[in-house]
Amino acid sequence: MSSRAGSAIITTGRRAAGADALADARPLLRFTSIATARQPHTRDATFIGYIYYGLTTAASPSPPMPASVEVEPEMENSPQITRMEFVYGDDDAQLRSLLDESLAPRPPDSLLDLAIPLLTPDSRLLDVGCRDARHLVPLVMRSGCTGVGIDPVERNIDRARAAVTAASLEHRIEIRHGVMEQTGEPDSTVDVVWCRDVLEVIPDLRAGLSELARVLKPGGSAVVYTVFATPRLEPREAAAVNQPLGTVPQNLERAWVEEAFSQAGFRIERLEEIGTEFREYEEERTQPVSDSLLRLARLRRRREEVIRRFGKDKYDLWEASLHWLAYLLLGKVEPVAYVLRRA
């Protein structure tokens, strides 16, 4: 419709409805001008149609004004749209099914199998950092050897002794205070050393490894399980766990630790890359990582209460501890097991 025809309609509207109707229509005129300005090619027809509607109905009650119908612009095939199509355009059913299949990860207790072939009923086993004797007891039971467990933490000593008593192994296992750097064992009296999750917290690793070499008989073995930081562990993440957990940052560096083995007189006889297997095994069964993350979320939501009741150091300790299993599952730290042989 031409602009001249529009003027005729406006004039007719004024005569029919009067000045008041035109005044009532002014907001409609402004609204229509803005709405139709987005589509210049349809401006005249839409503009005139809404003016006509407004002038002929403004003087009496009427249904709500119909919404402006806009023609959606054609979407450009931008890189972001392409990316969204890639992200959301496929349910990836085959890939999801593949990832739902277990890879049959080894259980944590499979680590015992590294030590059992090294032990006989005549062997003397030293468990450095025995905690609650959860590894010492089955090693002694399965091999028939005698054992000594040392730990610096009083609570661990009590728990280890209780476990030994429960297994009726008091005549074959001794539990006492000690640390890696000072085991209290005579020279060359130990056949096998078991050392799990200890290297990370030893301030003087060379001294600790030299002590193990001292107490081992010539040709004796040490089964050592430890973890190393990977490039996935960000510096801020490392700082957040190292200090609260007492971890020595240098002892999370693989090259440094393996050099320390060599300097203490050990050679690496066997190496097992554990990776995420132990975590996968337990997560498939009891979901300990999920439990840790749930506790972490609750800890953070109750931060002020926890700090008020238990102290900031305790809060930091639990926050770091609750990250640890997740970091193992995510590959931010990677476990490795060694069988070392004393020269």
N, C-alpha and C positions, 0 to 999 in steps of 0.2 A: 504494500500500500504506500502511496506517495505521501510526502510531508504535507502537501496541499489538502489531501483528503483528511489527514489528521487534524488540520486546523478547522476544517468544517465540523468535525465531530466535537471538538472542544467548544466551538461556538454554540452548537446545538445543545450541549450539556449545560452551558451557562444559562441559556434561555429556559431550559426545562426545570432545572433544579435550583437555580438562583445562586447568589454569591456565597451563601453559607455552605452549600454543597461543594462548591469549588474549594472553599477554604478547608473543608474536611478532607478533600482529595489531595491536598498539597503533600502531606507525608507520603501518600501513595506514589505521587509523582517522583519524589526524591528517591524513594526506595527502588522504584522501577528503573530509574535512570542509572543507579549504581549497579543493580543486578544485571541489566542488559548491556552495560558498558563492557562486561567481560566477553561478550560475543557480538562484536560490531556488525557482523554480517546478518544478524537477526534483530538488530536494534530497533528499526522502524516498526516492524510488525508487532513485536512484543510490547514496545513502549505504548503504541497507540491502543492496542487491545486492553491493557491494564488501565489506561486513562478512561477509556470508554466504560469499562466495568465499574470503576470507582465513581464516576460522575453520575451514573444511572442508578447506583445503589446506596450512595452515601446518605441520602435523606431518610432512609428507612432501615430497620434491622435486616440483616442478611447473614448468610453463612460466611464463615471465615474466608478471607481472600485466598484463592488457590496459590499454592507455592510456585515459585518460579522454576520452570523446568530448564535446567542447564544441560547442554550437550557436553559430556565429558570429553576432555581432550584425549587424543590418542597418546598412550604411554610410550615413551621412548624405550628402546631396548638397551638400557644403560647397563654398565658392568654390575651395578648393585642388584638390578633385577635378575640378571643372569646368575649372580651368586645366590640370591634368595631361592631361585628355582632349583639350584643345585642342593641347597641346604634342606629345603622343605618339600621338594617335588617328588621324593621317593621315600617309601617307608623302610627301605633297605632290609627287607625281610630275610634275605639270604645271608647278608653279613651279620645281622642280629642273631640268627640261628647259629652261625659259625662261632660267634663270640660267647654264646651260651653253653658251648661244649667245654667241659673240663679238659685241661691238658694233663690230668693225672699228676699233679704236683707231689713232690716228696713231702712226707710229714716231718715236723721238727725232730722227732725221735730217731729219724734215719741217721742223724749225726752220730748216734751211738755206734752205728755200724763201722765208723772209721776207727774207733778205738778197740772194739771187741777183738778183732784179729790180732791185735798187738799184745793182748793180755792172756796170761795163763794163771792157774791156781797159785803159782809161786810168785806172781808179780806183785809189786808194790805200786799202788796208784796214788798220785797226789792230785787232788781237785783244788785248784787255785780259784778262790772266790766261789765257794760251794753253795752259797745262799742257803736254800732249804734242803739241800742234798737231793734234789729232784733228778740229777743225773748220776751222782755218786752211787746212790742205792741201786739203781738198775744195772750199772756197770759192774758192781761187785757181785750182785746176784747172778748175772748172766755169765760172768767169767770165772767166778770162784776165787778171785784175788782178794787181797787185803787192801784197805784204802785209808787215806787221811784226807780230811777236808778242812781247809782253812778259810777264814773270813774275818774281816775287821769289825763287822756290825754285830752287836750283841743280839739283836732280834733274830738275825739269821742263824747265829750259833744255837739259840734256843730252838728254833724251828728245825734245824738240821738234826740236832740231837733227838728231838721228838720223832722225826721221821726214821732215824736209825733204830730207835727203840721199837717203833711200830713194826718195823721189818725184822725185828729180832736179830739184828746184825751188830750188836754192841761188841762182840768178841772179834769182829773183823773190820770195823770202821771206827776210827778216832776222829772226833771233831774238836777243833781248837782255834784260838785266835791266831791270825797271821795275815800277812800281806804278800804280794808277789815279790817285792824287793827283799823281804825277810820271811822266808818260809819256816825257818826253825828246823829244817831237815839237815842231816849230816851230808857230807860230800858223797856223791856217786852212790846213792842208796835207793833211788827211785827208778823204776822201769818205764813208767808212762806218766806224763803230765796231761791233765785235762784242764783246759782253760777256755771258758766260754763267756763272752760278753764282759771281758775284763780289760783288755788292752786299751780300750777307749778312755779309761779313767786313770791310767797309770801316769803320774807326773814325770817320772824318769823311766821311760820305756827301756832304754838300753840297760839300766841297772836291773830292772825286773827280768828281762830276758837273760841277762848274765847269771842271775840267781837260779833260773830254771836250768840253765846249762850246767851250773855247778852241782846241783843235786841229782841230776840225771846220770845214770851209768853211761859209760861210753857205748855209743850205738843206741842209746835210749831214744824214745820218741815223745813228742808233744803234739797233742791234737788241739789246735787253736781255732776258735771261731770268733770272728770280729767283723766289723762293718766299716765301710769306707764311704765318704761323701762322693756324690756324682755331680756332674755339671748341672743337673736339675735342681740341686739344693742351692737356693739363692743365698747370698751373703747375709741378708737380714734374717732369713729362716735359720741359718746356722747359728747366728749370734743369739737368737731367741731360745735355742735348745741347749747350746753348749754350756753356758754359765749355770743355768738352773740345774742341769743334770750332772754337772761336774765333769763333762767331757773335755778332753784335751784336744784342741783343734788339729794339732799336728798329727795326732794318732789316728785321725780319719783320712790321712793321705797315704795311699797305697805304696807309693815309691819309698816314702820314709820308713814305713813299717817293714817292708821287705828288706830294705838296707839294714835295718836294725837286726833282723833275723840273722843276716849274714855276719854282721859284726860280732854277734854273740856266739858264733860258732855253729849255727844251724844251717842246714840246707833243706830246701823245699823238696820233699819226696812226693807229695801229692797235693793237688789243688782242686777244690770243688767250688765252682761258682754257684752259689745258692740263688742269687737273684731274688725274685719275688715268690719263689715256690712255697716256702714255709707259710708266708702270709696268705697266699692263695688257698693253700690246703685248709687252714683254719677258718678263713672267711667263707669258704664253701660249706662249712659245717656249723660254726657257732657265731659267725659275724662279729669277731672282737673289734675290728676296725670300725664297723658301724656303731658299735656300742661306745667306743672311744669318742667318735665324732659327736654322738648325741650328748655325752657327758661334757664335751668341750663347749658345745652350744649352750648348755645349761650353766656351765661355769661362767661363761662370759656374760650371760644375762643376769647372773647373780654376783657379778664382780665385786661390787661395793660391800655386799653382805659377807662374802667369803673373806675379803681383805680385813674387814672389821673383826670377824670372829677368829680367823686363823692366821692373819698376817700376810703381807705382800710377798714375802719369800715363799710361803706355802702356795699362794696363788700362782706365782711364776713357775714353781716346780710342777704343779699339776697341769698347767697350760702346756708346758714343754712335753711332759710325759704323754699327754693325750694326743699330741701330734705324732709321736714316734712311730706307732704302728702304721699310721697313714703314710708317713714318709717312706717306710719300708715297702708298703704296697705300691706306692707311686714311683718307686725307683729313685727317690731322692738320696737315699742311702742304700748301699747294696752289701749284703752279707757274703762273706767268703770263708771257707773252711780250709785249713792247712793241716797236713801231717808233716811235721818237722823232724828231722833226724839229727841228733847230736853227733858231731864228728868224732 
